Amino acid sequence: MGKVSRVAPHLSLVEIQARIHQTTGFGKVKKWLVIWHATVDPSSAKQIALHTGLAEQTVHNLIALYNRCGPDVVEGKGKGGRRRAYLIEREEIRFLEKYRKRAAKGELVTVREIKRGFEKVVGRMVHKSTISRLLKRHGWRNVVPRPRHVEADPLEQETFKKNLC
């Protein structure tokens, strides 16, 4: 049997159980179950991994981080996020503000114009899809005129054209 995995007593059993019940997201609940298992019944990481459905290395890493840094590690940032963004969200809002004011006045604001401004702010070339995603993220939509009126009657238009002369 492998080395027994134990956790530092950062939280009591009651507090760990409360965190398990309050936590949303299956992955985070599994992490709390690893901590709970290592607190109640310390055993090898292989055994804990078998019971929780996680990889053995994940159990090793989680217990080591928990012992070193405390319970905040289990909640953590998680997966996803804006790791490769050109600007943080506040900067994006600030950048779009002048275009939003112009659009509110009724002026025409084009994606090409926004792209040029964005490239000046960022200091490098960006793809046009980057601007499209930026605008979608902030609730902008593409407003274009319809090709014809909704209530237009083609038959009535033809009779009007015939009777015009």
PAPALO-349974 format. One record per residue (C-alpha): x, y, z; residue in one letter; residue number from 1. Coordinates in steps of 0.25 Angstrom, whole numbers. Layout:
PAPALO-349974
{rec {X,Y,Z},A,NUM},
...
This chain:
PAPALO-349974
{rec {0,0,0},M,1},
{rec {5,14,-3},G,2},
{rec {8,26,5},K,3},
{rec {-4,31,14},V,4},
{rec {-10,44,9},S,5},
{rec {-13,53,21},R,6},
{rec {-18,67,21},V,7},
{rec {-15,79,30},A,8},
{rec {-26,82,40},P,9},
{rec {-30,95,33},H,10},
{rec {-45,92,35},L,11},
{rec {-53,83,44},S,12},
{rec {-62,72,38},L,13},
{rec {-74,80,40},V,14},
{rec {-69,92,32},E,15},
{rec {-64,82,21},I,16},
{rec {-78,76,20},Q,17},
{rec {-84,90,19},A,18},
{rec {-75,93,8},R,19},
{rec {-78,81,1},I,20},
{rec {-93,84,2},H,21},
{rec {-91,99,-2},Q,22},
{rec {-82,97,-14},T,23},
{rec {-88,97,-28},T,24},
{rec {-81,89,-39},G,25},
{rec {-78,75,-39},F,26},
{rec {-63,76,-41},G,27},
{rec {-62,85,-28},K,28},
{rec {-71,76,-20},V,29},
{rec {-61,64,-24},K,30},
{rec {-50,73,-19},K,31},
{rec {-56,75,-6},W,32},
{rec {-59,60,-5},L,33},
{rec {-44,57,-6},V,34},
{rec {-42,66,5},I,35},
{rec {-53,60,13},W,36},
{rec {-48,46,10},H,37},
{rec {-34,50,14},A,38},
{rec {-39,56,27},T,39},
{rec {-48,45,31},V,40},
{rec {-41,32,26},D,41},
{rec {-26,36,22},P,42},
{rec {-22,26,12},S,43},
{rec {-13,25,0},S,44},
{rec {-16,35,-12},A,45},
{rec {-19,23,-21},K,46},
{rec {-30,18,-11},Q,47},
{rec {-36,33,-10},I,48},
{rec {-35,34,-25},A,49},
{rec {-43,21,-27},L,50},
{rec {-54,26,-18},H,51},
{rec {-55,40,-24},T,52},
{rec {-53,37,-38},G,53},
{rec {-41,46,-40},L,54},
{rec {-27,43,-45},A,55},
{rec {-17,39,-34},E,56},
{rec {-8,51,-38},Q,57},
{rec {-20,60,-36},T,58},
{rec {-22,55,-22},V,59},
{rec {-7,57,-19},H,60},
{rec {-7,71,-25},N,61},
{rec {-20,75,-18},L,62},
{rec {-16,70,-4},I,63},
{rec {-2,77,-5},A,64},
{rec {-8,90,-9},L,65},
{rec {-19,89,2},Y,66},
{rec {-8,86,12},N,67},
{rec {1,98,7},R,68},
{rec {-10,109,4},C,69},
{rec {-22,105,11},G,70},
{rec {-37,103,7},P,71},
{rec {-37,114,-3},D,72},
{rec {-30,105,-12},V,73},
{rec {-41,96,-14},V,74},
{rec {-51,107,-19},E,75},
{rec {-40,113,-28},G,76},
{rec {-42,120,-41},K,77},
{rec {-45,107,-49},G,78},
{rec {-44,105,-64},K,79},
{rec {-48,116,-74},G,80},
{rec {-47,130,-73},G,81},
{rec {-40,141,-81},R,82},
{rec {-26,137,-81},R,83},
{rec {-22,142,-95},R,84},
{rec {-30,155,-96},A,85},
{rec {-25,167,-102},Y,86},
{rec {-31,176,-91},L,87},
{rec {-38,174,-78},I,88},
{rec {-53,176,-78},E,89},
{rec {-53,190,-72},R,90},
{rec {-43,194,-82},E,91},
{rec {-52,188,-93},E,92},
{rec {-64,196,-88},I,93},
{rec {-56,209,-87},R,94},
{rec {-51,207,-101},F,95},
{rec {-66,204,-107},L,96},
{rec {-71,216,-99},E,97},
{rec {-68,227,-110},K,98},
{rec {-74,218,-120},Y,99},
{rec {-86,215,-112},R,100},
{rec {-89,230,-110},K,101},
{rec {-88,233,-125},R,102},
{rec {-97,221,-128},A,103},
{rec {-107,227,-118},A,104},
{rec {-107,240,-125},K,105},
{rec {-111,233,-138},G,106},
{rec {-97,233,-145},E,107},
{rec {-93,221,-153},L,108},
{rec {-82,213,-146},V,109},
{rec {-75,203,-154},T,110},
{rec {-67,190,-150},V,111},
{rec {-56,195,-159},R,112},
{rec {-55,208,-151},E,113},
{rec {-56,201,-138},I,114},
{rec {-45,191,-142},K,115},
{rec {-35,202,-146},R,116},
{rec {-37,209,-132},G,117},
{rec {-36,195,-125},F,118},
{rec {-23,193,-133},E,119},
{rec {-17,206,-128},K,120},
{rec {-21,203,-114},V,121},
{rec {-15,189,-114},V,122},
{rec {-3,193,-122},G,123},
{rec {-4,182,-132},R,124},
{rec {-13,176,-143},M,125},
{rec {-25,168,-140},V,126},
{rec {-34,159,-148},H,127},
{rec {-48,165,-151},K,128},
{rec {-54,153,-144},S,129},
{rec {-48,158,-131},T,130},
{rec {-56,171,-132},I,131},
{rec {-68,163,-135},S,132},
{rec {-67,155,-123},R,133},
{rec {-64,168,-115},L,134},
{rec {-76,175,-120},L,135},
{rec {-85,162,-117},K,136},
{rec {-79,161,-103},R,137},
{rec {-84,175,-100},H,138},
{rec {-98,174,-106},G,139},
{rec {-96,181,-119},W,140},
{rec {-103,176,-131},R,141},
{rec {-102,178,-146},N,142},
{rec {-113,187,-150},V,143},
{rec {-115,188,-165},V,144},
{rec {-127,194,-173},P,145},
{rec {-137,183,-178},R,146},
{rec {-137,180,-193},P,147},
{rec {-152,183,-193},R,148},
{rec {-163,188,-184},H,149},
{rec {-170,178,-176},V,150},
{rec {-184,182,-180},E,151},
{rec {-180,184,-194},A,152},
{rec {-190,178,-204},D,153},
{rec {-183,174,-217},P,154},
{rec {-196,173,-225},L,155},
{rec {-200,187,-220},E,156},
{rec {-187,193,-224},Q,157},
{rec {-188,187,-238},E,158},
{rec {-202,193,-240},T,159},
{rec {-196,206,-235},F,160},
{rec {-185,205,-246},K,161},
{rec {-195,202,-257},K,162},
{rec {-204,214,-253},N,163},
{rec {-193,224,-251},L,164},
{rec {-192,229,-265},C,165},
